[in-house]
Amino acid sequence: MPGIFPGFRHVGTLSRVRRAASVCGLALGILACQSAPGPALVQVTGTLSSRLREGDVLELRGDSFPEGRPAEVTLRGEVARPGQAPLRAFRVSLPGRSVSTHSVAVDVTRPFARTFSGTTNPAHATFHGSIEVSFAPRVAGTPPVTGILAETRLDFIPAEGDLAGLEARSEDGRKFAEFIGVLPEESGPVGAGGVMPGSAAERAGVVAGDRFISLAGVNVLGMSDLVPPERARHAELVVERGGSERRRLVLDVAGFRPVSEHDLGLAGGLVLGALALLVLLASPFGRALSFVEHRLAERLRQRALYTGPRGSSAPPPPSWLAQLLGALPTGIASYVTFVLTSAVLAALCLGIPLVAHELDVPAIVVLSFTAASLTSLVFGAPGERGLLARARRALLVVAQAVVSLLALGSVGLTVGSFGTDSLALAQGAAPWQWLAFRGPVLFGAATLLFLSLVPEASRGRSLDTVLGPARGKRERRHLGTALAGQAQLLLVSGVLALAFFGGACAPGIPLSLSPALGPALGGVLVVLVKTWVIAGLVCGVRWTLGGVDIDEVRGLTLRVGVPGAALVFGLSLLARRAPFERVLAMSDSGLAWACLAGSVVLLLAVLRRGVPRRVVLEGERGPNPWL
């Protein structure tokens, strides 16, 4: 034992372990006591009425309620609506009041009723779960007094003004009865007046005279409730037979609703994405992908072969954290640039105009590329001398700006505005709802705008870090070009996040231009996080390629980038005319899934073939099997 625990005695170690375990157990016990619900000193026995409308009162019956005290009523369970998938893990808390020692009342207001029946096209809803009644303690620091009604069912019926879709649902109920082979009763409760031989109802066990109690969790109060959930293959049907006996049957409902184009969007998108990936790999883009993989393999090979010849004392490679810290700039000017650009994007999200509300987004792109071009002309880049070299570099930055502006113009033509509120309203929170994946034209525009950020105008022929410790005047004179490049990267990444990747939209966070300060700050944080992620991806591509100078991609920009961006802009103009609008502009079908799936599959393919160290160490053979 001393060999296993050097420096410690056996008894001392066990005592320390026991002491730590005791402390942990005591802490867990305290936490459990604090998080446990209050003592059940009141009893809830049931509800006075199980069918509620807007304006009614949900009255809970029980014993030992503190009279005249406010209460908190919490409903937990499942909500089912006809024709819709059930809402599981449903929870809502409502204020109530103790009317007497045997009654607690909760007003069924419009927001309360709409929580169950839905906000758009309200329908009858059935709640199944538990109801908890809680009273605040009289002594501070003690748990509340609670009572729980374990199993209950409540029906929330829409108000008279919300019955616009009732007739349509009733027609669907009659169609479903015909689909399963049931002749419904002409009067009275919904039931089976007859059953067709060999029908789905007969196979499930329905007989003539059965009364329908519930279908898929919805209490059947009328023909409008006899509708199964969408995309369901089976549904549970509870019938009452002989006036007292209840049976649970399983109905085969597959095929009642035909599969729509929207339902096949995911599967079709994956198939189209795989086909698009094969086409890309067979196209000249596959050569560019192979170039990226070769550069990545070279970078990883340099890290892997660090030991050198036998007997040499080569230092081990630094850890990923040390590499990350080493990549951070050392000068204060870079951090000031980072703060200022983030503040500009935050002001844009808060609705503070910089130039004009409709022109702020393209103005940021123009100003950032203009600053990068002017600093390249004035300060130049490492390893270059002469006005001619600096002018050529500035003109290449202008060429990249043309690509970016044409790509951004595609969004303006599609949405009809460059305002941040319009861009936010045109896309949703989910990735397949972002404008970058809503069609092939916008996907190409987002890709061009992203790729225009990869070449570095401040790099030059020297591979030394520009913003490292300055050793002289020659090194310090390139600081302006580097800072302008950093500002351009962050600002254009913010434009990408706003225009193509959902902007301030995120699950649970409203639009950035909300009048409430809290959601507005939440939207600002979402945009900034997306901006930093995009900028990080650009830096990752730069690291993979070992750094690409803007002069190295001169021919690619002039021969492919500018004509490609002009083609994308022309297609976006064509998309404003029918019948090309659905195909080229914004699509709700499988095109969005295809673009998203294609980009994800392509990213995974690059990571799978380029990153593994085993592939890198095999030799000079490229990791792309299509070479």
TIRO-719362 format. One line per field, with one value per residue (C-alpha): residue in one letter; x, y, z. Coordinates in Angstrom, 3 decimals. Each point is the difference from the previous one (the first is absolute). Layout:
% TIRO-719362
code <- (A_...)
c1 <- (X_...)
c2 <- (Y_...)
c3 <- (Z_...)
***
This chain:
% TIRO-719362
code <- (M_P_G_I_F_P_G_F_R_H_V_G_T_L_S_R_V_R_R_A_A_S_V_C_G_L_A_L_G_I_L_A_C_Q_S_A_P_G_P_A_L_V_Q_V_T_G_T_L_S_S_R_L_R_E_G_D_V_L_E_L_R_G_D_S_F_P_E_G_R_P_A_E_V_T_L_R_G_E_V_A_R_P_G_Q_A_P_L_R_A_F_R_V_S_L_P_G_R_S_V_S_T_H_S_V_A_V_D_V_T_R_P_F_A_R_T_F_S_G_T_T_N_P_A_H_A_T_F_H_G_S_I_E_V_S_F_A_P_R_V_A_G_T_P_P_V_T_G_I_L_A_E_T_R_L_D_F_I_P_A_E_G_D_L_A_G_L_E_A_R_S_E_D_G_R_K_F_A_E_F_I_G_V_L_P_E_E_S_G_P_V_G_A_G_G_V_M_P_G_S_A_A_E_R_A_G_V_V_A_G_D_R_F_I_S_L_A_G_V_N_V_L_G_M_S_D_L_V_P_P_E_R_A_R_H_A_E_L_V_V_E_R_G_G_S_E_R_R_R_L_V_L_D_V_A_G_F_R_P_V_S_E_H_D_L_G_L_A_G_G_L_V_L_G_A_L_A_L_L_V_L_L_A_S_P_F_G_R_A_L_S_F_V_E_H_R_L_A_E_R_L_R_Q_R_A_L_Y_T_G_P_R_G_S_S_A_P_P_P_P_S_W_L_A_Q_L_L_G_A_L_P_T_G_I_A_S_Y_V_T_F_V_L_T_S_A_V_L_A_A_L_C_L_G_I_P_L_V_A_H_E_L_D_V_P_A_I_V_V_L_S_F_T_A_A_S_L_T_S_L_V_F_G_A_P_G_E_R_G_L_L_A_R_A_R_R_A_L_L_V_V_A_Q_A_V_V_S_L_L_A_L_G_S_V_G_L_T_V_G_S_F_G_T_D_S_L_A_L_A_Q_G_A_A_P_W_Q_W_L_A_F_R_G_P_V_L_F_G_A_A_T_L_L_F_L_S_L_V_P_E_A_S_R_G_R_S_L_D_T_V_L_G_P_A_R_G_K_R_E_R_R_H_L_G_T_A_L_A_G_Q_A_Q_L_L_L_V_S_G_V_L_A_L_A_F_F_G_G_A_C_A_P_G_I_P_L_S_L_S_P_A_L_G_P_A_L_G_G_V_L_V_V_L_V_K_T_W_V_I_A_G_L_V_C_G_V_R_W_T_L_G_G_V_D_I_D_E_V_R_G_L_T_L_R_V_G_V_P_G_A_A_L_V_F_G_L_S_L_L_A_R_R_A_P_F_E_R_V_L_A_M_S_D_S_G_L_A_W_A_C_L_A_G_S_V_V_L_L_L_A_V_L_R_R_G_V_P_R_R_V_V_L_E_G_E_R_G_P_N_P_W_L)
c1 <- (0.000_2.775_1.222_-3.365_-0.429_3.555_0.357_-3.310_-0.838_-2.800_-2.101_0.414_-1.032_-3.137_-0.957_0.388_-2.126_-2.713_0.073_-0.299_-2.819_-1.850_0.335_-1.194_-2.946_-0.952_0.217_-2.115_-2.536_-0.240_-0.440_-2.627_-1.896_0.137_-1.151_-2.712_-3.583_-1.722_-1.887_-3.406_-1.973_-3.008_-1.985_-1.315_-2.792_-1.252_-1.404_-3.524_-0.193_2.187_-1.149_1.181_-0.375_1.413_-1.662_-0.692_1.582_2.114_-1.078_2.069_-1.628_1.843_0.581_2.069_0.448_1.041_-2.986_0.636_3.619_1.458_1.013_2.158_-1.544_2.374_-1.191_2.496_-0.670_-0.943_-2.254_-1.633_-1.808_-1.820_2.185_3.168_2.867_-0.411_1.918_1.996_1.698_-2.530_0.144_-1.798_-0.358_-2.985_-1.043_-3.010_-1.911_-1.368_-3.766_-0.557_1.668_-1.345_0.395_2.725_-1.040_2.031_-1.409_0.115_1.179_0.678_3.809_-0.671_-2.400_2.203_2.909_-1.901_-2.096_2.706_0.465_-0.652_-3.165_-0.892_-1.406_-1.419_2.832_0.105_2.393_1.065_2.301_0.322_-1.045_2.025_-1.372_2.621_-0.334_2.799_1.261_-0.726_3.568_2.752_2.518_-2.378_-1.301_-3.464_-3.065_-1.151_-2.667_0.017_-2.801_1.867_-2.217_-2.521_-1.337_-1.186_-1.555_0.596_-2.587_0.677_-2.238_-2.757_2.143_2.770_-2.064_0.931_1.756_-2.602_-1.869_3.224_1.029_-3.485_0.340_3.397_-1.654_-2.634_2.697_1.964_-3.057_-0.460_3.723_-0.036_-3.349_-2.376_-3.541_-0.394_-3.143_-2.380_-0.915_1.346_3.609_2.506_0.017_-0.024_-3.428_1.572_3.390_1.031_1.338_3.788_0.451_2.650_-2.635_-0.978_3.640_0.480_-3.034_-2.708_-3.537_-3.311_-1.384_3.371_0.198_3.237_1.510_3.389_2.306_3.750_-0.566_-2.770_-3.413_-2.482_-2.713_-1.003_0.979_2.635_1.967_0.127_3.200_3.327_3.323_1.950_2.568_-1.308_-0.001_-2.023_-2.370_-1.566_-3.808_-1.910_-3.554_-2.828_-1.897_-3.251_-0.310_2.726_2.894_2.896_2.559_3.228_0.466_2.833_-1.068_2.127_-0.249_2.920_-1.029_-2.819_1.922_2.211_3.642_0.546_2.973_0.910_0.086_2.447_2.232_2.554_0.348_0.035_2.497_2.398_-0.202_0.501_2.845_1.805_-0.467_1.212_3.087_0.834_-0.446_2.258_2.710_-0.127_0.123_3.022_-0.980_1.337_3.474_-0.345_-1.108_3.048_2.195_-1.526_0.551_3.635_0.673_-1.651_2.019_3.214_-0.891_-0.769_3.101_2.153_-1.568_0.272_3.653_1.451_2.452_2.642_2.904_0.849_1.875_-1.158_-1.629_-2.913_-2.563_-3.448_-2.789_-1.984_-3.450_-3.128_-0.515_3.539_-0.473_-3.253_1.577_2.977_-2.277_-1.581_1.405_2.316_-0.681_-2.801_-1.066_-1.492_-2.205_-1.142_-0.952_-1.896_-1.971_-0.799_-1.222_-2.127_-1.484_-0.867_-1.828_-1.788_-1.195_-1.241_-1.998_-1.505_-1.363_2.449_0.590_3.604_-0.629_-3.652_-2.249_-0.265_3.667_1.884_0.687_1.471_1.724_1.901_1.289_1.020_1.726_1.872_1.362_0.778_2.034_1.845_0.734_1.264_2.216_1.432_0.783_1.559_1.763_0.416_0.773_3.151_2.509_-1.286_1.508_-1.103_-3.198_-0.878_-0.079_-2.143_-2.409_-0.379_-0.805_-2.579_-1.678_-0.231_-1.792_-2.431_-0.584_-0.845_-2.373_-1.809_-0.547_-1.337_-2.349_-1.464_-0.550_-1.635_-2.156_-1.612_-1.425_-1.295_-1.776_-1.499_-1.198_-0.685_1.877_3.337_-1.547_0.915_-3.643_-0.933_2.931_-1.070_-3.629_1.040_1.666_-0.651_1.961_0.647_2.995_-2.191_-1.961_3.056_0.317_3.325_-1.830_-3.282_1.048_3.000_0.489_0.133_2.179_2.467_-0.106_0.764_2.876_1.514_-0.243_1.664_2.805_0.719_1.213_2.573_2.814_1.950_0.996_2.395_1.981_2.410_2.892_1.315_-1.607_0.940_-2.744_-0.628_-1.468_2.750_2.534_1.198_3.792_0.309_-1.603_-0.299_-2.079_-2.197_-0.978_-2.146_-2.081_-2.710_-0.554_-0.306_-2.474_-2.140_0.001_-1.161_-2.780_-1.066_-0.142_-2.225_-2.306_-0.624_-0.473_-2.687_-1.656_0.066_-1.668_-2.668_-0.784_0.499_0.157_-3.127_1.097_-1.353_-2.392_0.676_-2.235_-1.791_1.377_-2.233_1.113_2.794_-2.160_-2.425_-1.129_0.883_3.585_0.555_-0.792_1.927_3.156_-0.571_-0.182_3.210_1.770_-1.250_1.308_3.382_0.426_-0.841_2.423_2.847_-0.748_0.107_3.223_1.432_-0.893_1.763_3.077_-0.204_0.020_2.937_1.889_-0.832_1.382_3.020_-1.125_-1.011_1.256_-2.468_2.551_0.041_-3.683_0.098_-0.885_-2.638_-1.696_-0.014_-0.850_-2.369_-1.006_-1.239_-1.787_-1.506_-1.309_-1.410_-1.737_-1.496_-1.216_-1.529_-1.779_-1.388_-1.380_-1.537_-1.460_-2.247_-1.927_-2.380_0.366_3.607_-0.825_-0.699_3.068_2.679_-1.038_-1.504_-1.267_-1.927_0.480_3.027_2.373_0.650_0.710_2.198_2.174_0.311_0.665_2.499_2.019_0.001_0.967_2.749_1.388_-0.035_1.712_2.813_0.479_-0.107_2.577_2.260_0.255_0.941_3.686_0.165_-0.775_2.559_2.832_-0.589_2.260_-0.397_-3.204_-2.909_-2.891_-2.622_-0.888_-1.409_3.444)
c2 <- (0.000_2.526_-0.675_0.906_3.134_1.266_2.420_-0.950_-2.521_-2.500_1.061_3.684_-0.440_-1.947_2.562_2.775_-1.939_-0.638_3.651_1.206_-2.448_1.205_3.626_-0.784_-1.989_2.830_2.535_-2.198_-0.416_3.750_0.576_-2.694_1.545_3.408_-1.215_-2.335_1.274_1.169_-2.314_-1.205_1.584_0.718_-2.517_0.463_-2.435_1.101_2.725_1.368_0.007_-1.715_2.071_3.589_2.993_3.497_1.875_-3.101_-0.776_-3.069_-1.003_-2.532_-1.883_-1.227_0.408_2.179_2.903_3.196_2.241_3.368_-0.778_0.314_-3.284_-1.158_-2.708_-2.010_-2.374_-2.625_-2.642_-0.348_2.043_-1.648_1.767_-1.602_-0.362_1.115_-1.708_0.028_2.510_-2.071_1.247_2.838_2.315_3.247_1.893_2.258_2.262_-1.164_0.941_-1.988_0.574_-2.221_-2.792_-2.406_1.991_1.720_1.981_0.859_2.369_-1.404_3.103_0.223_-0.493_-2.953_-1.647_0.741_-1.719_-3.273_0.529_1.826_3.594_-0.469_-1.851_-1.115_-3.519_-2.159_-1.199_-2.758_0.288_-3.173_0.226_1.259_3.258_1.400_2.657_1.902_2.612_2.278_-0.767_2.311_-0.329_1.185_-2.650_-2.938_-1.966_0.786_-2.042_-2.107_-2.436_-2.134_-1.499_-2.819_-0.942_2.279_0.836_3.458_1.103_3.555_1.000_3.073_3.026_0.641_2.438_-2.598_-2.652_0.979_-3.316_-2.159_-0.922_-0.934_-2.257_-1.538_-0.825_-1.584_-2.051_-1.301_-0.870_-1.844_-1.998_-0.996_-0.801_-2.475_-1.486_1.344_1.200_2.685_0.381_2.553_1.489_0.047_-0.720_-0.908_-3.739_-2.866_-0.592_-2.643_-1.429_-0.978_-3.555_-0.177_3.650_1.470_0.458_-3.671_-1.101_2.201_-1.562_2.653_-1.401_1.634_1.911_1.023_3.586_1.872_1.446_1.275_-0.166_0.567_1.589_2.404_-0.483_-0.457_2.606_0.257_-0.996_2.757_-1.946_-3.207_0.980_-1.829_1.865_0.869_-2.546_-2.561_-3.689_-1.229_1.729_-1.196_-0.091_-0.384_-1.287_-0.601_-3.220_-0.988_3.269_-0.771_-2.037_1.973_-1.463_1.383_-0.825_0.754_1.386_-0.142_3.579_-0.088_1.427_2.218_3.146_-0.169_0.827_3.609_1.657_1.603_-3.388_-1.349_3.063_-1.589_-3.259_1.767_2.529_-2.708_-1.785_3.222_0.977_-3.289_0.417_3.596_-1.184_-2.526_2.666_2.393_-2.605_-0.832_3.684_2.330_0.798_-3.449_1.173_2.979_-2.367_-2.166_3.104_0.803_-3.561_0.015_3.240_-1.390_-3.218_2.012_1.974_-3.156_-1.755_2.851_-0.444_-3.799_-0.252_2.050_-2.511_0.421_-2.428_-2.487_1.547_3.543_2.000_1.508_1.535_-1.588_1.849_2.385_-0.960_1.291_2.500_1.307_0.257_1.886_2.416_0.431_0.891_2.854_3.456_1.590_3.658_2.020_1.404_-3.332_-0.219_3.599_-0.853_-3.062_2.056_2.787_-2.335_-1.944_3.303_0.969_-3.296_0.338_3.502_-1.349_-2.727_2.474_2.078_2.908_1.356_0.396_1.457_-0.760_-2.838_-1.546_0.568_-0.987_-3.623_0.722_3.112_-2.127_-2.233_2.980_1.821_-3.103_-0.856_3.670_0.180_-3.210_1.338_3.399_-1.474_-2.457_2.924_2.128_-2.541_-3.001_-3.525_-1.795_-0.879_2.530_3.293_2.685_1.834_-2.337_-3.080_1.793_1.263_-3.495_-1.303_2.762_-0.824_-3.671_1.046_1.980_-3.118_-1.960_2.816_-0.336_-3.708_0.764_2.770_-2.111_-2.879_2.325_1.513_-3.408_0.170_3.520_-1.084_-3.060_1.706_3.378_1.926_0.219_1.013_-2.197_-0.436_-1.122_-2.423_-1.442_-0.422_-1.795_-2.884_-2.189_-1.374_-3.504_-0.443_-1.206_3.251_2.212_1.867_-1.708_-3.306_1.200_-0.506_-0.696_3.659_1.225_-2.960_0.963_3.647_-0.904_-2.248_2.749_2.547_-2.432_-0.883_3.681_0.256_-2.803_1.815_2.391_3.403_0.539_-3.188_0.799_-2.194_-0.355_-2.640_1.803_1.175_3.666_0.786_-1.641_1.951_2.821_0.104_3.051_2.555_-2.397_-2.453_2.676_1.628_-3.038_0.279_2.091_-2.593_-2.785_1.910_0.877_-3.677_-1.001_2.587_-1.147_-3.641_0.748_2.500_-2.133_-3.065_1.984_0.827_-3.726_-0.789_2.674_-0.599_-3.735_-1.890_0.938_3.333_0.410_-2.944_-2.853_-2.572_1.776_3.455_2.493_2.359_2.420_3.086_-0.842_2.990_-1.829_0.518_-3.594_-1.706_2.721_-0.708_-3.719_0.586_2.033_-2.850_-2.512_2.132_0.531_-3.706_-0.891_2.677_-1.361_-3.555_1.015_1.954_-3.043_-2.216_2.423_-0.106_-3.803_-0.051_2.393_-2.282_-3.049_1.654_1.319_3.552_1.166_3.332_1.958_0.132_-3.840_-0.155_2.866_-2.162_-1.954_3.211_1.679_-3.080_-1.852_2.183_3.130_-1.865_-2.453_2.809_1.769_-3.248_-0.389_3.612_-0.532_-3.157_1.901_2.579_-2.822_-1.518_3.030_-1.105_-2.929_-2.952_0.108_1.430_-3.320_-1.665_2.686_2.251_-1.209_-3.586_-1.803_-3.425_-2.294_2.621_1.485_-3.439_-0.796_3.076_-0.623_-3.720_0.586_2.474_-2.256_-3.106_1.923_1.276_-3.497_-1.384_2.539_-0.668_-3.760_-0.083_2.824_0.057_-3.604_-0.258_-3.502_1.380_2.765_-2.365_-2.350_2.087_2.379_-1.577_2.408_-0.883_0.606_-3.332_1.860_1.251)
c3 <- (0.000_0.667_-3.541_-1.402_2.106_0.552_2.847_1.635_2.656_-0.584_2.966_-0.741_-3.620_0.897_2.607_-2.550_-2.497_2.603_1.068_-3.615_-0.668_3.097_-1.028_-3.539_1.332_2.348_-2.851_-2.280_2.760_0.525_-3.735_-0.198_2.884_-1.621_-3.436_1.279_-0.110_3.135_2.350_-1.203_2.858_-2.239_-1.988_-3.555_-0.822_-3.430_-2.230_-0.045_-3.824_-2.607_-3.022_-0.040_-2.289_0.041_2.870_2.115_3.354_0.633_3.515_1.913_2.851_3.067_3.737_2.328_-2.438_1.862_-0.662_-1.625_-0.913_-3.531_-1.597_-2.880_-2.181_-2.208_-2.733_-1.199_-2.593_-3.659_-2.275_-3.027_-2.854_-2.949_-3.051_1.802_1.764_3.807_2.114_2.462_3.181_0.093_3.027_0.857_3.291_0.713_2.888_1.989_3.117_2.888_0.058_3.028_1.896_-2.645_-3.224_-2.036_-3.100_-3.119_-2.635_-3.548_-1.835_-3.726_0.344_2.309_-2.458_-3.011_1.763_-0.432_-3.125_-2.011_-1.072_-3.740_-1.024_3.574_0.372_2.754_2.256_2.603_2.938_1.793_2.990_3.557_1.691_2.892_2.341_1.990_2.753_1.147_3.539_2.885_1.318_-2.318_-0.988_0.319_-3.018_-1.406_0.882_-2.950_-1.060_-3.161_-2.073_-1.726_-2.960_-1.648_-3.468_-1.037_-3.288_-1.205_-2.593_-2.196_0.310_-2.505_-1.954_-0.466_-1.783_-3.559_-0.645_1.770_-3.195_-1.793_2.897_0.074_-3.699_0.728_2.768_-2.397_-2.531_2.670_1.049_-3.610_-0.287_2.912_-1.134_2.663_-0.536_2.692_2.070_-1.458_3.383_3.527_0.969_-2.688_-0.428_-2.449_-1.494_-2.212_-0.941_-3.525_-0.355_-0.432_0.934_2.308_2.709_-0.139_0.143_3.084_1.742_-0.425_-0.061_-0.778_2.975_1.414_1.248_-0.715_3.196_-1.177_-3.021_0.390_3.418_-1.126_1.617_-2.851_0.574_-3.667_-3.523_-0.040_2.643_-2.052_-1.832_0.586_0.364_-3.105_-1.218_2.506_-0.921_2.964_2.416_3.249_-0.050_3.286_-0.444_2.443_-0.542_1.635_1.895_2.544_-1.408_-1.482_-2.363_-1.445_-3.664_-2.412_-3.390_-3.126_-1.342_-2.460_-3.342_1.239_-0.862_-3.118_0.553_-0.997_-1.651_3.303_1.771_-2.567_0.279_2.337_-1.941_-3.352_1.274_1.173_-3.349_-1.954_2.327_-0.642_-3.755_0.191_1.889_-2.726_-2.682_1.899_0.457_-3.726_-0.979_0.057_3.579_0.886_-0.986_2.311_2.760_-0.664_0.247_3.387_1.197_-1.151_1.851_3.119_-0.310_-0.236_3.106_1.975_-1.313_1.292_3.433_-0.035_-1.111_2.827_1.460_-2.739_-0.412_2.711_2.832_-0.690_2.787_-1.894_2.347_0.082_-1.786_2.176_1.186_-1.721_2.809_-0.359_-3.761_0.499_2.455_-2.304_-2.904_1.947_-0.808_2.513_-0.765_1.598_-3.406_-1.096_3.068_-0.440_-3.606_1.218_2.540_-2.457_-2.757_2.480_1.216_-3.585_-0.534_3.356_-0.919_-3.330_1.762_2.462_-2.873_0.420_-3.540_-1.091_-3.464_-0.735_1.099_-3.462_-0.923_3.141_-1.024_-3.473_1.366_2.516_-2.809_-2.133_2.875_1.207_-3.453_-0.640_3.202_-0.934_-3.491_1.199_2.699_-2.544_-2.302_2.753_2.215_-2.303_1.172_1.219_-2.694_-2.546_-1.097_-2.371_-0.774_-2.871_2.246_2.573_-2.695_-1.417_3.476_0.527_-3.348_0.992_3.196_-2.164_-2.115_3.132_0.997_-3.346_0.700_3.479_-1.138_-2.834_2.443_2.514_-2.730_-0.533_3.502_-0.562_-3.179_1.689_3.188_-1.577_2.679_1.811_3.329_2.926_0.968_-3.525_-0.110_3.365_-1.072_-3.199_1.845_2.994_2.931_-1.380_-2.356_-2.883_0.363_-0.446_-3.277_-0.714_-0.467_-1.498_-3.602_-2.248_-0.945_3.595_0.958_-2.724_1.073_3.637_-1.133_-2.165_2.797_2.413_-2.433_-0.660_3.600_-0.220_-1.914_2.229_-1.367_2.903_-0.497_-2.829_-1.005_3.548_2.205_3.226_2.327_-0.605_3.392_1.994_2.062_-2.263_-0.401_-2.156_-2.220_-2.941_2.037_1.606_-3.298_-0.952_3.170_-1.688_-2.744_2.554_2.179_-3.020_-0.979_3.474_-0.029_-3.474_1.147_2.993_-1.735_-3.096_2.231_1.821_-3.328_-0.838_3.320_-0.489_-3.663_-0.479_3.305_1.927_1.447_3.525_-0.429_2.406_1.733_2.842_-0.846_-1.860_-2.749_0.795_-0.565_2.786_2.080_3.208_1.086_1.137_-3.325_-1.848_2.011_-0.540_-3.751_0.096_1.795_-2.584_-2.885_1.657_0.734_-3.603_-1.202_2.113_-1.143_-3.679_0.556_1.773_-2.962_-2.353_2.233_-0.004_-3.809_0.022_2.392_-2.138_-3.119_1.840_-0.706_-3.488_-1.244_-2.115_-2.815_-0.170_-0.962_-2.494_-2.979_1.936_1.116_-3.412_-2.067_2.334_2.952_-1.762_-2.878_2.490_2.195_-3.065_-1.004_3.480_-0.085_-3.437_1.157_2.982_-2.444_-2.025_3.172_0.433_-3.077_-0.153_-0.510_1.260_3.408_1.753_-1.473_0.247_2.885_3.294_0.073_2.729_-1.579_-0.049_-1.427_3.436_1.425_-3.005_0.496_3.735_-0.400_-2.804_2.047_3.075_-1.979_-1.791_3.304_1.485_-3.108_0.277_3.710_-0.461_-2.785_1.051_3.775_1.029_0.783_-1.529_-3.463_0.398_0.893_-2.934_-2.222_-2.872_-1.310_0.286_2.308_-2.734_-1.676_-3.044_-1.060)
***
